[in-house]
Amino acid sequence: MIHKENITGLVNTYLQQFPNERGTIKLFADFLTRNDAAQLFTRKNFDGHITTSAFIVDTAHTEILLLKHKSLNRWLQPGGHVEGDDTLLLSALREAEEETGIPKAEMRNVSIFANAEVPFDIDSHYIPANPKKQEDGHYHHDLRYLFEYTGDGNIIFNTDESTGLKWVKLADLIDDDTFGLVVKKIGDLE
């Protein structure tokens, strides 16, 4: 079980490494303050909820794997809702495996922290209302992890959630509104 205190600790450690992101993650920090532990992950909390995702790069750290999200019709990293996972890192791994077909054994966590549970990036983004799912518009507070793909290239994405998969050069995303800051962080690892 993931406890609110653990998440707060992860955020504090994250901010020690990235103090300039305090303003960027204020929406998430305020969400943590307003909501009790039982509300952090429920999809029916339209104040928002915590999600996890996986940035999967090749071993040379020159390309990133993106999926064409079926509902949002956008190229995004694999990710989704926390579903009874023991940790946030395991949630991101599960989502990546479910959406890409890549076995967990072929994804190596690339962490800049002594505690691998601390996310590589934190992002809050608005999800529009979805009348089909009877969901109001809300925020996903996404804790994002970085993984290096060590497999043989045989990747079969989940067609229930995505309509395509592609490797994109990180250099092509440096000025992208969605991925630019993450690409810069990946570049700073070198």
PAMI-686034 format. One record per residue (C-alpha): x, y, z. Coordinates in Angstrom, 2 decimals, decimal comma, m for minus. Layout:
<sites>
<east->X | north->Y | up->Z>
...
</sites>
This chain:
<sites>
<east->0,00 | north->0,00 | up->0,00>
<east->1,21 | north->3,47 | up->m0,89>
<east->0,93 | north->5,92 | up->2,01>
<east->0,48 | north->9,67 | up->1,71>
<east->3,50 | north->10,23 | up->3,96>
<east->5,66 | north->8,21 | up->1,56>
<east->4,51 | north->10,37 | up->m1,38>
<east->5,23 | north->13,55 | up->0,57>
<east->8,71 | north->12,22 | up->1,33>
<east->9,33 | north->11,43 | up->m2,34>
<east->8,23 | north->14,95 | up->m3,30>
<east->10,54 | north->16,50 | up->m0,70>
<east->13,50 | north->14,47 | up->m1,98>
<east->12,59 | north->15,41 | up->m5,56>
<east->12,56 | north->19,10 | up->m4,65>
<east->16,00 | north->18,85 | up->m3,05>
<east->17,35 | north->17,83 | up->m6,49>
<east->15,09 | north->20,17 | up->m8,50>
<east->14,38 | north->23,20 | up->m6,24>
<east->13,58 | north->25,33 | up->m9,30>
<east->10,49 | north->23,14 | up->m9,89>
<east->8,76 | north->24,15 | up->m6,65>
<east->6,40 | north->26,43 | up->m8,62>
<east->5,89 | north->23,83 | up->m11,34>
<east->4,67 | north->21,20 | up->m8,89>
<east->2,67 | north->23,57 | up->m6,68>
<east->m0,61 | north->22,25 | up->m8,15>
<east->0,40 | north->18,73 | up->m7,08>
<east->1,61 | north->19,86 | up->m3,63>
<east->m1,68 | north->21,69 | up->m3,04>
<east->m3,60 | north->18,58 | up->m4,16>
<east->m1,68 | north->16,48 | up->m1,61>
<east->m2,54 | north->18,97 | up->1,13>
<east->m6,27 | north->19,09 | up->0,26>
<east->m6,90 | north->15,35 | up->m0,12>
<east->m6,73 | north->12,56 | up->2,40>
<east->m4,95 | north->9,30 | up->1,57>
<east->m8,12 | north->7,53 | up->0,42>
<east->m8,70 | north->10,14 | up->m2,31>
<east->m5,23 | north->10,30 | up->m3,88>
<east->m5,68 | north->7,52 | up->m6,45>
<east->m9,43 | north->7,19 | up->m7,02>
<east->m10,52 | north->7,92 | up->m10,58>
<east->m13,74 | north->9,46 | up->m9,25>
<east->m11,87 | north->12,22 | up->m7,43>
<east->m12,35 | north->15,04 | up->m9,91>
<east->m10,13 | north->17,34 | up->m7,85>
<east->m7,54 | north->15,09 | up->m9,50>
<east->m5,64 | north->11,91 | up->m8,79>
<east->m2,13 | north->10,51 | up->m8,94>
<east->m1,02 | north->8,62 | up->m12,03>
<east->2,34 | north->7,17 | up->m13,05>
<east->4,11 | north->6,95 | up->m16,37>
<east->7,30 | north->5,63 | up->m17,95>
<east->9,71 | north->7,42 | up->m20,22>
<east->11,44 | north->4,59 | up->m22,06>
<east->14,69 | north->5,45 | up->m23,82>
<east->17,09 | north->3,35 | up->m25,88>
<east->20,43 | north->2,34 | up->m24,34>
<east->22,22 | north->5,24 | up->m26,06>
<east->19,67 | north->7,70 | up->m24,60>
<east->19,06 | north->9,18 | up->m28,06>
<east->15,47 | north->8,02 | up->m28,66>
<east->12,28 | north->7,76 | up->m26,64>
<east->9,34 | north->5,41 | up->m27,14>
<east->5,93 | north->7,07 | up->m27,61>
<east->2,44 | north->5,65 | up->m28,04>
<east->m0,48 | north->7,24 | up->m29,90>
<east->m3,07 | north->7,47 | up->m27,11>
<east->m6,44 | north->6,20 | up->m28,32>
<east->m8,70 | north->8,53 | up->m26,31>
<east->m6,59 | north->11,69 | up->m26,43>
<east->m5,28 | north->11,12 | up->m30,00>
<east->m1,81 | north->12,33 | up->m28,95>
<east->1,68 | north->10,82 | up->m28,87>
<east->2,52 | north->10,22 | up->m25,21>
<east->4,67 | north->8,06 | up->m22,97>
<east->3,04 | north->4,90 | up->m21,55>
<east->1,27 | north->5,45 | up->m18,25>
<east->m1,97 | north->5,48 | up->m16,38>
<east->m3,77 | north->5,03 | up->m13,11>
<east->m2,35 | north->3,47 | up->m9,97>
<east->m4,26 | north->0,22 | up->m9,47>
<east->m3,42 | north->m1,35 | up->m6,13>
<east->0,30 | north->m1,38 | up->m6,91>
<east->2,71 | north->m1,73 | up->m3,98>
<east->4,78 | north->1,27 | up->m5,08>
<east->4,58 | north->4,10 | up->m7,57>
<east->7,64 | north->2,76 | up->m9,39>
<east->5,93 | north->m0,64 | up->m9,79>
<east->2,81 | north->1,14 | up->m11,06>
<east->4,85 | north->2,85 | up->m13,79>
<east->6,49 | north->m0,46 | up->m14,72>
<east->3,13 | north->m2,25 | up->m14,85>
<east->1,62 | north->0,46 | up->m17,06>
<east->4,63 | north->0,37 | up->m19,39>
<east->4,44 | north->m3,41 | up->m19,70>
<east->0,66 | north->m3,39 | up->m20,25>
<east->0,81 | north->m0,70 | up->m22,92>
<east->4,00 | north->m1,67 | up->m24,79>
<east->4,29 | north->m5,41 | up->m24,19>
<east->7,88 | north->m4,89 | up->m23,00>
<east->8,60 | north->m7,27 | up->m20,10>
<east->9,69 | north->m5,57 | up->m16,88>
<east->12,98 | north->m7,46 | up->m17,10>
<east->13,80 | north->m5,47 | up->m20,28>
<east->13,35 | north->m2,06 | up->m18,62>
<east->16,13 | north->m0,81 | up->m16,37>
<east->15,18 | north->2,00 | up->m13,99>
<east->17,44 | north->5,01 | up->m14,52>
<east->17,28 | north->6,89 | up->m11,24>
<east->19,32 | north->9,89 | up->m10,20>
<east->18,30 | north->9,35 | up->m6,58>
<east->19,59 | north->6,92 | up->m3,94>
<east->15,94 | north->5,97 | up->m3,43>
<east->14,77 | north->4,62 | up->m6,82>
<east->11,15 | north->5,33 | up->m5,82>
<east->11,69 | north->9,07 | up->m6,26>
<east->10,29 | north->9,98 | up->m9,69>
<east->12,44 | north->11,38 | up->m12,47>
<east->9,80 | north->14,03 | up->m13,19>
<east->6,48 | north->15,29 | up->m11,78>
<east->3,83 | north->16,82 | up->m14,01>
<east->0,25 | north->17,95 | up->m13,46>
<east->m1,88 | north->18,15 | up->m16,58>
<east->m5,56 | north->18,70 | up->m17,25>
<east->m7,70 | north->15,84 | up->m18,59>
<east->m10,85 | north->17,04 | up->m20,37>
<east->m14,30 | north->15,80 | up->m19,36>
<east->m15,25 | north->12,44 | up->m20,85>
<east->m19,05 | north->12,03 | up->m20,98>
<east->m18,70 | north->8,40 | up->m22,18>
<east->m16,93 | north->7,53 | up->m18,93>
<east->m19,08 | north->9,96 | up->m16,90>
<east->m15,96 | north->11,83 | up->m15,87>
<east->m15,68 | north->15,54 | up->m15,23>
<east->m12,54 | north->17,37 | up->m16,28>
<east->m9,77 | north->16,87 | up->m13,74>
<east->m6,01 | north->16,84 | up->m13,24>
<east->m3,64 | north->13,92 | up->m13,46>
<east->m0,71 | north->14,41 | up->m11,11>
<east->1,77 | north->12,22 | up->m12,94>
<east->4,83 | north->10,80 | up->m11,23>
<east->7,14 | north->9,87 | up->m14,07>
<east->9,98 | north->7,38 | up->m14,11>
<east->12,81 | north->6,90 | up->m16,59>
<east->13,62 | north->3,45 | up->m17,96>
<east->16,23 | north->2,21 | up->m20,39>
<east->14,99 | north->m0,42 | up->m22,84>
<east->17,36 | north->m3,38 | up->m22,98>
<east->15,29 | north->m5,72 | up->m25,18>
<east->15,63 | north->m6,97 | up->m28,75>
<east->13,22 | north->m4,51 | up->m30,39>
<east->10,18 | north->m6,81 | up->m30,51>
<east->7,55 | north->m4,45 | up->m29,11>
<east->3,82 | north->m5,04 | up->m29,55>
<east->1,64 | north->m2,24 | up->m28,18>
<east->m1,79 | north->m2,72 | up->m26,60>
<east->m4,38 | north->m1,84 | up->m29,29>
<east->m7,05 | north->m1,33 | up->m26,62>
<east->m5,24 | north->1,81 | up->m25,46>
<east->m3,09 | north->2,98 | up->m28,37>
<east->m3,22 | north->3,22 | up->m32,14>
<east->0,52 | north->3,35 | up->m32,78>
<east->4,03 | north->3,19 | up->m31,38>
<east->7,23 | north->4,88 | up->m32,52>
<east->10,74 | north->5,74 | up->m31,43>
<east->11,43 | north->9,47 | up->m31,63>
<east->14,83 | north->11,14 | up->m31,51>
<east->15,19 | north->13,15 | up->m28,30>
<east->16,78 | north->15,97 | up->m30,31>
<east->13,51 | north->16,32 | up->m32,24>
<east->11,59 | north->16,94 | up->m29,01>
<east->13,84 | north->19,50 | up->m27,31>
<east->11,48 | north->22,40 | up->m28,15>
<east->8,27 | north->20,39 | up->m27,71>
<east->5,84 | north->21,79 | up->m25,10>
<east->5,02 | north->18,31 | up->m23,79>
<east->8,47 | north->16,69 | up->m23,79>
<east->11,07 | north->19,47 | up->m23,90>
<east->11,78 | north->19,68 | up->m20,16>
<east->12,03 | north->15,89 | up->m19,84>
<east->14,39 | north->15,71 | up->m22,83>
<east->16,58 | north->18,33 | up->m21,14>
<east->16,63 | north->16,28 | up->m17,92>
<east->17,61 | north->13,16 | up->m19,85>
<east->20,39 | north->15,14 | up->m21,55>
<east->21,63 | north->16,37 | up->m18,16>
<east->22,27 | north->12,73 | up->m17,15>
<east->25,11 | north->12,48 | up->m19,65>
</sites>
